[in-house]
Amino acid sequence: MLFASTLFAGVGWSMVLPIIPQFADEFGISNGLAVQVVTGFGIGRFIATPLSGYLVDRFGSRLALVGGPALAASAALMSAFTPWFGLIIFASIFVGAGESLWAFGREIAGIDITSPSQRGRVLSGFHGLHAAGLALGPLIGGILADTIGLRAVFIAFAIESSAAVLIGLTIANSRPQARVKVDPQAKGIADRRRDPREWVRMLRSLILRIRPDLRITYALLVYATFAGFLFRQGFQALLPVFADEELGLSSSQIGLLFSFAGVIVIALAYPAGLIIDKVGRKWATVPSTTLPGVAFLLIPFADSFIVLIPLIAAMAVANGLSLGSLATSTYDVVPYEVRGRLQAIRRTIADTGAIGAPALGGLLAYAYGPTVPFVVFAPFILLAGILLMFFGKETIPKRMSQPETAT
């Protein structure tokens, strides 16, 4: 049932992507403004991620597996019936929050039923099914929009998210963790929670729970996740605008491009898991951050649907390698008792990429054209691959050195 929930998660939001250009006609706005629904999604995920990690650590996975899709379904219904585009952006914030909570529930539930030596295959399997949803969603969304109208897309989104709520109720709850006191010597924490310095201290205390020799690797995984979110959200938000303005493609054709990418990710799910578990984590994390950087540099030269296909294939390969490998590597590094919170820190920081890609990309596309954002983002993505290659530690359990004494 976890796999079914993962599939539904992929289908839902991805149905919206090919209809982004239609928002401009429906509400009389620019494509640059239409792209901001993806910004809203990223903001919601950014806000909800720290809370999601805490909730999963404290109460287990079921709350997330039910509450996440319920929030997404409610937001989708709001979008289906509102006459104002501003409310669609507002609703997309709640979709992002629901997706964050939903994702944590699936991931933690999956981690609890497998051993570290099989972790890569399980997480890659999840992401492969999520990619199956990402492959189906744009195609379904494009067809619904072209044949019925864009509001039908949101209704379909609400229906499948509601089905995921029912699935979440059937899944066994993971074992909640006891409350962890970040600093036993600290007094009056509750009275100082609004002080930014207190949050910095708490963050530092959590980081210090990681083995000293793995802290740099954790930091690089955070940056690589940032680059991955920058790539994926930039791809989702900007490709429809590029394909519409530069190539004149329809919503169905744009949806087909996303579906093509999803099929490749699905095909890579099991091979990527084997690479992560048997060959090494870095054999997946490094290519996953270099290929999209190169593809982003080349997209401005694409002048037809056919020319776009190999570039999208390269990004799909990177996507297939990145999702499971970055999560798996992080679970190798972080201590069990604070895994949710340290994963939440990684994703919260990385979510700035998810927010920045459509926000800055939409502005650049409006001011300079839809090719410019790809060139601007490419160096940040490539840098992640270079840093992981030369400074990241291989975290596959059988090759990791003995732990050093934590400070």
ROPA-304124 format. One record per residue (C-alpha): residue number from 1; residue in three letters; y, x, z. Coordinates in nm, 2 decimals. Layout:
BEGIN
{rec NUM,Ala,{Y,X,Z}} ...
//
This chain:
BEGIN
{rec 1,Met,{0.00,0.00,0.00}} {rec 2,Leu,{0.23,0.30,0.05}} {rec 3,Phe,{0.19,0.37,-0.32}} {rec 4,Ala,{0.28,0.02,-0.42}} {rec 5,Ser,{0.60,0.04,-0.20}} {rec 6,Thr,{0.68,0.37,-0.37}} {rec 7,Leu,{0.64,0.22,-0.71}} {rec 8,Phe,{0.87,-0.07,-0.63}} {rec 9,Ala,{1.13,0.17,-0.49}} {rec 10,Gly,{1.15,0.35,-0.82}} {rec 11,Val,{1.17,0.03,-1.03}} {rec 12,Gly,{1.46,-0.14,-0.83}} {rec 13,Trp,{1.77,0.08,-0.86}} {rec 14,Ser,{1.67,0.23,-1.19}} {rec 15,Met,{1.69,-0.11,-1.36}} {rec 16,Val,{2.07,-0.09,-1.31}} {rec 17,Leu,{2.12,0.25,-1.49}} {rec 18,Pro,{2.11,0.14,-1.85}} {rec 19,Ile,{2.35,-0.15,-1.79}} {rec 20,Ile,{2.63,0.07,-1.66}} {rec 21,Pro,{2.82,0.06,-2.00}} {rec 22,Gln,{2.79,-0.32,-1.99}} {rec 23,Phe,{3.00,-0.34,-1.67}} {rec 24,Ala,{3.30,-0.22,-1.88}} {rec 25,Asp,{3.27,-0.53,-2.11}} {rec 26,Glu,{3.17,-0.77,-1.84}} {rec 27,Phe,{3.45,-0.69,-1.60}} {rec 28,Gly,{3.71,-0.53,-1.83}} {rec 29,Ile,{3.70,-0.19,-1.68}} {rec 30,Ser,{3.66,0.17,-1.81}} {rec 31,Asn,{3.32,0.35,-1.83}} {rec 32,Gly,{3.45,0.60,-1.58}} {rec 33,Leu,{3.50,0.32,-1.33}} {rec 34,Ala,{3.17,0.16,-1.41}} {rec 35,Val,{2.99,0.49,-1.32}} {rec 36,Gln,{3.11,0.45,-0.97}} {rec 37,Val,{2.83,0.21,-0.89}} {rec 38,Val,{2.62,0.53,-0.87}} {rec 39,Thr,{2.89,0.68,-0.64}} {rec 40,Gly,{2.85,0.38,-0.41}} {rec 41,Phe,{2.47,0.43,-0.41}} {rec 42,Gly,{2.52,0.79,-0.31}} {rec 43,Ile,{2.77,0.71,-0.04}} {rec 44,Gly,{2.53,0.45,0.11}} {rec 45,Arg,{2.25,0.70,0.12}} {rec 46,Phe,{2.48,0.97,0.26}} {rec 47,Ile,{2.59,0.74,0.55}} {rec 48,Ala,{2.24,0.61,0.63}} {rec 49,Thr,{2.04,0.94,0.60}} {rec 50,Pro,{2.12,1.08,0.95}} {rec 51,Leu,{2.04,0.74,1.11}} {rec 52,Ser,{1.73,0.70,0.90}} {rec 53,Gly,{1.59,1.03,1.03}} {rec 54,Tyr,{1.66,0.94,1.39}} {rec 55,Leu,{1.51,0.59,1.35}} {rec 56,Val,{1.19,0.72,1.20}} {rec 57,Asp,{1.15,0.99,1.47}} {rec 58,Arg,{1.21,0.73,1.75}} {rec 59,Phe,{1.04,0.42,1.63}} {rec 60,Gly,{0.80,0.52,1.35}} {rec 61,Ser,{0.78,0.43,0.98}} {rec 62,Arg,{0.74,0.05,0.98}} {rec 63,Leu,{1.10,-0.03,1.07}} {rec 64,Ala,{1.21,0.18,0.77}} {rec 65,Leu,{0.94,0.04,0.53}} {rec 66,Val,{1.06,-0.32,0.61}} {rec 67,Gly,{1.43,-0.27,0.68}} {rec 68,Gly,{1.50,-0.05,0.38}} {rec 69,Pro,{1.39,-0.29,0.10}} {rec 70,Ala,{1.53,-0.59,0.29}} {rec 71,Leu,{1.87,-0.43,0.28}} {rec 72,Ala,{1.83,-0.35,-0.09}} {rec 73,Ala,{1.72,-0.70,-0.17}} {rec 74,Ser,{2.03,-0.85,0.00}} {rec 75,Ala,{2.27,-0.62,-0.18}} {rec 76,Ala,{2.10,-0.70,-0.51}} {rec 77,Leu,{2.15,-1.07,-0.46}} {rec 78,Met,{2.52,-1.01,-0.38}} {rec 79,Ser,{2.56,-0.82,-0.70}} {rec 80,Ala,{2.38,-1.10,-0.90}} {rec 81,Phe,{2.64,-1.36,-0.81}} {rec 82,Thr,{2.97,-1.19,-0.74}} {rec 83,Pro,{3.25,-1.23,-1.00}} {rec 84,Trp,{3.42,-0.90,-0.89}} {rec 85,Phe,{3.31,-0.55,-0.98}} {rec 86,Gly,{3.44,-0.42,-0.65}} {rec 87,Leu,{3.18,-0.61,-0.47}} {rec 88,Ile,{2.91,-0.46,-0.69}} {rec 89,Ile,{3.03,-0.12,-0.58}} {rec 90,Phe,{3.03,-0.24,-0.22}} {rec 91,Ala,{2.67,-0.37,-0.26}} {rec 92,Ser,{2.56,-0.05,-0.42}} {rec 93,Ile,{2.65,0.13,-0.09}} {rec 94,Phe,{2.40,-0.10,0.09}} {rec 95,Val,{2.14,-0.03,-0.18}} {rec 96,Gly,{2.18,0.34,-0.12}} {rec 97,Ala,{2.15,0.29,0.26}} {rec 98,Gly,{1.83,0.08,0.21}} {rec 99,Glu,{1.68,0.34,-0.02}} {rec 100,Ser,{1.74,0.62,0.23}} {rec 101,Leu,{1.57,0.43,0.51}} {rec 102,Trp,{1.29,0.32,0.27}} {rec 103,Ala,{1.23,0.68,0.15}} {rec 104,Phe,{1.21,0.82,0.50}} {rec 105,Gly,{0.95,0.56,0.60}} {rec 106,Arg,{0.73,0.63,0.30}} {rec 107,Glu,{0.75,1.01,0.34}} {rec 108,Ile,{0.68,1.02,0.71}} {rec 109,Ala,{0.39,0.77,0.68}} {rec 110,Gly,{0.24,0.99,0.41}} {rec 111,Ile,{0.28,1.31,0.60}} {rec 112,Asp,{0.10,1.16,0.90}} {rec 113,Ile,{-0.21,1.08,0.70}} {rec 114,Thr,{-0.26,1.43,0.54}} {rec 115,Ser,{-0.30,1.79,0.64}} {rec 116,Pro,{-0.05,2.07,0.55}} {rec 117,Ser,{-0.29,2.21,0.29}} {rec 118,Gln,{-0.28,1.88,0.10}} {rec 119,Arg,{0.08,1.80,0.17}} {rec 120,Gly,{0.21,1.89,-0.17}} {rec 121,Arg,{-0.04,1.67,-0.36}} {rec 122,Val,{0.03,1.37,-0.14}} {rec 123,Leu,{0.41,1.40,-0.17}} {rec 124,Ser,{0.38,1.47,-0.54}} {rec 125,Gly,{0.17,1.16,-0.57}} {rec 126,Phe,{0.43,0.96,-0.40}} {rec 127,His,{0.70,1.10,-0.63}} {rec 128,Gly,{0.48,1.05,-0.93}} {rec 129,Leu,{0.45,0.68,-0.85}} {rec 130,His,{0.82,0.67,-0.78}} {rec 131,Ala,{0.88,0.82,-1.12}} {rec 132,Ala,{0.65,0.55,-1.27}} {rec 133,Gly,{0.90,0.30,-1.13}} {rec 134,Leu,{1.19,0.51,-1.27}} {rec 135,Ala,{1.02,0.50,-1.60}} {rec 136,Leu,{0.96,0.12,-1.60}} {rec 137,Gly,{1.29,0.02,-1.43}} {rec 138,Pro,{1.54,0.13,-1.70}} {rec 139,Leu,{1.32,-0.02,-1.98}} {rec 140,Ile,{1.29,-0.35,-1.79}} {rec 141,Gly,{1.66,-0.34,-1.70}} {rec 142,Gly,{1.77,-0.27,-2.06}} {rec 143,Ile,{1.56,-0.55,-2.21}} {rec 144,Leu,{1.67,-0.80,-1.94}} {rec 145,Ala,{2.03,-0.71,-2.00}} {rec 146,Asp,{2.01,-0.73,-2.38}} {rec 147,Thr,{1.81,-1.06,-2.38}} {rec 148,Ile,{1.94,-1.25,-2.08}} {rec 149,Gly,{2.24,-1.07,-1.93}} {rec 150,Leu,{2.32,-0.80,-1.68}} {rec 151,Arg,{2.30,-1.04,-1.38}} {rec 152,Ala,{1.93,-1.10,-1.45}} {rec 153,Val,{1.88,-0.73,-1.37}} {rec 154,Phe,{2.00,-0.78,-1.01}} {rec 155,Ile,{1.79,-1.09,-0.96}} {rec 156,Ala,{1.48,-0.90,-1.07}} {rec 157,Phe,{1.58,-0.61,-0.84}} {rec 158,Ala,{1.61,-0.86,-0.55}} {rec 159,Ile,{1.26,-1.01,-0.62}} {rec 160,Glu,{1.08,-0.68,-0.63}} {rec 161,Ser,{1.25,-0.55,-0.32}} {rec 162,Ser,{1.15,-0.86,-0.14}} {rec 163,Ala,{0.79,-0.80,-0.24}} {rec 164,Ala,{0.82,-0.45,-0.09}} {rec 165,Val,{0.93,-0.60,0.24}} {rec 166,Leu,{0.60,-0.79,0.26}} {rec 167,Ile,{0.41,-0.47,0.18}} {rec 168,Gly,{0.59,-0.28,0.45}} {rec 169,Leu,{0.47,-0.54,0.71}} {rec 170,Thr,{0.11,-0.45,0.63}} {rec 171,Ile,{0.14,-0.07,0.67}} {rec 172,Ala,{0.04,0.08,1.01}} {rec 173,Asn,{0.33,0.23,1.20}} {rec 174,Ser,{0.34,0.61,1.23}} {rec 175,Arg,{0.34,0.76,1.58}} {rec 176,Pro,{0.70,0.75,1.72}} {rec 177,Gln,{0.82,1.07,1.88}} {rec 178,Ala,{0.96,1.10,2.23}} {rec 179,Arg,{1.33,1.15,2.26}} {rec 180,Val,{1.42,1.52,2.23}} {rec 181,Lys,{1.70,1.65,2.44}} {rec 182,Val,{1.89,1.89,2.22}} {rec 183,Asp,{2.03,2.09,2.51}} {rec 184,Pro,{1.88,2.02,2.86}} {rec 185,Gln,{2.17,2.20,3.03}} {rec 186,Ala,{2.44,1.98,2.87}} {rec 187,Lys,{2.61,1.71,3.07}} {rec 188,Gly,{2.81,1.41,2.97}} {rec 189,Ile,{2.68,1.42,2.61}} {rec 190,Ala,{2.73,1.04,2.58}} {rec 191,Asp,{3.09,1.07,2.67}} {rec 192,Arg,{3.16,1.35,2.42}} {rec 193,Arg,{2.98,1.20,2.11}} {rec 194,Arg,{3.31,1.14,1.94}} {rec 195,Asp,{3.41,1.51,1.97}} {rec 196,Pro,{3.33,1.69,1.64}} {rec 197,Arg,{3.25,2.00,1.83}} {rec 198,Glu,{2.97,1.81,2.01}} {rec 199,Trp,{2.81,1.73,1.67}} {rec 200,Val,{2.84,2.09,1.56}} {rec 201,Arg,{2.67,2.20,1.89}} {rec 202,Met,{2.39,1.94,1.84}} {rec 203,Leu,{2.34,2.05,1.48}} {rec 204,Arg,{2.32,2.42,1.59}} {rec 205,Ser,{2.07,2.34,1.86}} {rec 206,Leu,{1.85,2.16,1.60}} {rec 207,Ile,{1.87,2.45,1.36}} {rec 208,Leu,{1.78,2.69,1.63}} {rec 209,Arg,{1.44,2.51,1.67}} {rec 210,Ile,{1.34,2.66,1.33}} {rec 211,Arg,{1.17,3.00,1.34}} {rec 212,Pro,{1.44,3.27,1.30}} {rec 213,Asp,{1.27,3.42,0.99}} {rec 214,Leu,{1.27,3.07,0.82}} {rec 215,Arg,{1.63,2.97,0.88}} {rec 216,Ile,{1.77,3.12,0.56}} {rec 217,Thr,{1.49,2.95,0.36}} {rec 218,Tyr,{1.58,2.62,0.52}} {rec 219,Ala,{1.95,2.67,0.43}} {rec 220,Leu,{1.85,2.75,0.07}} {rec 221,Leu,{1.63,2.44,0.05}} {rec 222,Val,{1.93,2.24,0.17}} {rec 223,Tyr,{2.14,2.39,-0.11}} {rec 224,Ala,{1.85,2.34,-0.37}} {rec 225,Thr,{1.83,1.97,-0.26}} {rec 226,Phe,{2.21,1.95,-0.31}} {rec 227,Ala,{2.17,2.09,-0.66}} {rec 228,Gly,{1.88,1.85,-0.73}} {rec 229,Phe,{2.09,1.55,-0.62}} {rec 230,Leu,{2.38,1.68,-0.83}} {rec 231,Phe,{2.15,1.70,-1.13}} {rec 232,Arg,{1.97,1.37,-1.08}} {rec 233,Gln,{2.27,1.15,-1.00}} {rec 234,Gly,{2.47,1.32,-1.26}} {rec 235,Phe,{2.20,1.26,-1.51}} {rec 236,Gln,{2.17,0.89,-1.41}} {rec 237,Ala,{2.54,0.82,-1.41}} {rec 238,Leu,{2.66,1.03,-1.70}} {rec 239,Leu,{2.38,1.01,-1.96}} {rec 240,Pro,{2.45,0.64,-2.03}} {rec 241,Val,{2.82,0.71,-2.08}} {rec 242,Phe,{2.74,1.01,-2.31}} {rec 243,Ala,{2.48,0.81,-2.50}} {rec 244,Asp,{2.71,0.51,-2.54}} {rec 245,Glu,{3.04,0.69,-2.63}} {rec 246,Glu,{2.91,0.99,-2.82}} {rec 247,Leu,{2.59,0.86,-2.99}} {rec 248,Gly,{2.65,0.48,-2.99}} {rec 249,Leu,{2.31,0.39,-2.83}} {rec 250,Ser,{2.23,0.04,-2.70}} {rec 251,Ser,{2.12,-0.04,-2.35}} {rec 252,Ser,{1.76,-0.07,-2.46}} {rec 253,Gln,{1.77,0.28,-2.62}} {rec 254,Ile,{1.93,0.43,-2.31}} {rec 255,Gly,{1.66,0.26,-2.10}} {rec 256,Leu,{1.40,0.41,-2.33}} {rec 257,Leu,{1.54,0.76,-2.27}} {rec 258,Phe,{1.51,0.71,-1.89}} {rec 259,Ser,{1.16,0.57,-1.93}} {rec 260,Phe,{1.05,0.87,-2.15}} {rec 261,Ala,{1.17,1.10,-1.87}} {rec 262,Gly,{0.98,0.90,-1.61}} {rec 263,Val,{0.65,0.92,-1.81}} {rec 264,Ile,{0.67,1.30,-1.81}} {rec 265,Val,{0.73,1.30,-1.43}} {rec 266,Ile,{0.43,1.07,-1.39}} {rec 267,Ala,{0.21,1.31,-1.59}} {rec 268,Leu,{0.33,1.60,-1.38}} {rec 269,Ala,{0.26,1.44,-1.04}} {rec 270,Tyr,{-0.09,1.58,-0.99}} {rec 271,Pro,{-0.05,1.91,-1.16}} {rec 272,Ala,{0.27,1.97,-0.97}} {rec 273,Gly,{0.09,1.89,-0.65}} {rec 274,Leu,{-0.18,2.15,-0.73}} {rec 275,Ile,{0.09,2.41,-0.81}} {rec 276,Ile,{0.26,2.34,-0.48}} {rec 277,Asp,{-0.06,2.36,-0.27}} {rec 278,Lys,{-0.26,2.62,-0.45}} {rec 279,Val,{-0.02,2.85,-0.63}} {rec 280,Gly,{0.29,2.85,-0.42}} {rec 281,Arg,{0.59,2.63,-0.33}} {rec 282,Lys,{0.84,2.86,-0.51}} {rec 283,Trp,{0.65,2.82,-0.84}} {rec 284,Ala,{0.77,2.47,-0.83}} {rec 285,Thr,{1.11,2.49,-0.65}} {rec 286,Val,{1.25,2.77,-0.87}} {rec 287,Pro,{1.18,2.62,-1.22}} {rec 288,Ser,{1.29,2.28,-1.09}} {rec 289,Thr,{1.65,2.41,-1.03}} {rec 290,Thr,{1.68,2.63,-1.34}} {rec 291,Leu,{1.56,2.40,-1.61}} {rec 292,Pro,{1.82,2.12,-1.55}} {rec 293,Gly,{2.10,2.38,-1.54}} {rec 294,Val,{2.01,2.50,-1.88}} {rec 295,Ala,{1.96,2.15,-2.01}} {rec 296,Phe,{2.31,2.05,-1.88}} {rec 297,Leu,{2.46,2.33,-2.07}} {rec 298,Leu,{2.30,2.22,-2.39}} {rec 299,Ile,{2.36,1.84,-2.37}} {rec 300,Pro,{2.71,1.86,-2.52}} {rec 301,Phe,{2.55,1.99,-2.84}} {rec 302,Ala,{2.32,1.69,-2.88}} {rec 303,Asp,{2.43,1.48,-3.17}} {rec 304,Ser,{2.15,1.23,-3.20}} {rec 305,Phe,{1.88,1.04,-3.01}} {rec 306,Ile,{1.62,1.28,-3.14}} {rec 307,Val,{1.80,1.59,-3.03}} {rec 308,Leu,{1.84,1.45,-2.68}} {rec 309,Ile,{1.46,1.41,-2.64}} {rec 310,Pro,{1.37,1.77,-2.57}} {rec 311,Leu,{1.66,1.82,-2.33}} {rec 312,Ile,{1.55,1.51,-2.13}} {rec 313,Ala,{1.19,1.63,-2.14}} {rec 314,Ala,{1.31,1.96,-1.98}} {rec 315,Met,{1.50,1.77,-1.71}} {rec 316,Ala,{1.20,1.55,-1.65}} {rec 317,Val,{0.97,1.85,-1.60}} {rec 318,Ala,{1.23,1.98,-1.35}} {rec 319,Asn,{1.24,1.65,-1.17}} {rec 320,Gly,{0.86,1.64,-1.15}} {rec 321,Leu,{0.85,1.98,-0.99}} {rec 322,Ser,{1.14,1.94,-0.75}} {rec 323,Leu,{1.08,1.62,-0.56}} {rec 324,Gly,{0.75,1.70,-0.40}} {rec 325,Ser,{0.81,2.08,-0.37}} {rec 326,Leu,{1.14,2.07,-0.19}} {rec 327,Ala,{1.02,1.81,0.06}} {rec 328,Thr,{0.70,1.99,0.12}} {rec 329,Ser,{0.87,2.33,0.17}} {rec 330,Thr,{1.10,2.18,0.42}} {rec 331,Tyr,{0.81,2.02,0.62}} {rec 332,Asp,{0.65,2.37,0.62}} {rec 333,Val,{0.97,2.51,0.78}} {rec 334,Val,{1.08,2.24,1.04}} {rec 335,Pro,{0.92,2.18,1.38}} {rec 336,Tyr,{0.71,1.86,1.41}} {rec 337,Glu,{0.91,1.71,1.69}} {rec 338,Val,{1.24,1.71,1.51}} {rec 339,Arg,{1.12,1.68,1.15}} {rec 340,Gly,{1.30,1.36,1.08}} {rec 341,Arg,{1.64,1.49,1.20}} {rec 342,Leu,{1.61,1.82,1.02}} {rec 343,Gln,{1.51,1.65,0.70}} {rec 344,Ala,{1.80,1.41,0.75}} {rec 345,Ile,{2.04,1.71,0.79}} {rec 346,Arg,{1.91,1.85,0.46}} {rec 347,Arg,{1.95,1.52,0.28}} {rec 348,Thr,{2.28,1.43,0.43}} {rec 349,Ile,{2.43,1.76,0.31}} {rec 350,Ala,{2.26,1.73,-0.02}} {rec 351,Asp,{2.39,1.37,-0.06}} {rec 352,Thr,{2.74,1.51,-0.11}} {rec 353,Gly,{2.60,1.61,-0.45}} {rec 354,Ala,{2.48,1.26,-0.51}} {rec 355,Ile,{2.82,1.13,-0.43}} {rec 356,Gly,{3.02,1.40,-0.60}} {rec 357,Ala,{2.82,1.39,-0.93}} {rec 358,Pro,{2.92,1.04,-1.04}} {rec 359,Ala,{3.26,1.05,-0.87}} {rec 360,Leu,{3.38,1.38,-1.02}} {rec 361,Gly,{3.17,1.33,-1.33}} {rec 362,Gly,{3.33,0.99,-1.40}} {rec 363,Leu,{3.68,1.14,-1.35}} {rec 364,Leu,{3.61,1.44,-1.58}} {rec 365,Ala,{3.45,1.21,-1.84}} {rec 366,Tyr,{3.76,0.98,-1.83}} {rec 367,Ala,{4.00,1.27,-1.86}} {rec 368,Tyr,{3.83,1.51,-2.09}} {rec 369,Gly,{3.53,1.34,-2.24}} {rec 370,Pro,{3.16,1.27,-2.15}} {rec 371,Thr,{3.04,1.62,-2.24}} {rec 372,Val,{3.26,1.81,-1.99}} {rec 373,Pro,{3.09,1.71,-1.66}} {rec 374,Phe,{2.75,1.86,-1.78}} {rec 375,Val,{2.91,2.19,-1.84}} {rec 376,Val,{3.10,2.19,-1.50}} {rec 377,Phe,{2.78,2.10,-1.30}} {rec 378,Ala,{2.54,2.34,-1.47}} {rec 379,Pro,{2.64,2.66,-1.28}} {rec 380,Phe,{2.59,2.50,-0.94}} {rec 381,Ile,{2.24,2.39,-1.04}} {rec 382,Leu,{2.14,2.73,-1.18}} {rec 383,Leu,{2.27,2.91,-0.87}} {rec 384,Ala,{2.01,2.72,-0.66}} {rec 385,Gly,{1.72,2.86,-0.87}} {rec 386,Ile,{1.86,3.21,-0.85}} {rec 387,Leu,{1.90,3.20,-0.47}} {rec 388,Leu,{1.55,3.05,-0.41}} {rec 389,Met,{1.39,3.31,-0.64}} {rec 390,Phe,{1.54,3.62,-0.47}} {rec 391,Phe,{1.61,3.51,-0.11}} {rec 392,Gly,{1.38,3.21,-0.03}} {rec 393,Lys,{1.05,3.27,0.16}} {rec 394,Glu,{0.72,3.14,0.02}} {rec 395,Thr,{0.63,2.87,0.28}} {rec 396,Ile,{0.28,2.78,0.17}} {rec 397,Pro,{0.10,2.79,0.51}} {rec 398,Lys,{-0.17,3.04,0.43}} {rec 399,Arg,{0.09,3.29,0.31}} {rec 400,Met,{0.35,3.26,0.58}} {rec 401,Ser,{0.38,3.54,0.82}} {rec 402,Gln,{0.32,3.49,1.20}} {rec 403,Pro,{0.60,3.31,1.37}} {rec 404,Glu,{0.87,3.51,1.54}} {rec 405,Thr,{1.00,3.42,1.88}} {rec 406,Ala,{1.26,3.14,1.85}} {rec 407,Thr,{1.60,3.19,2.01}} 
//
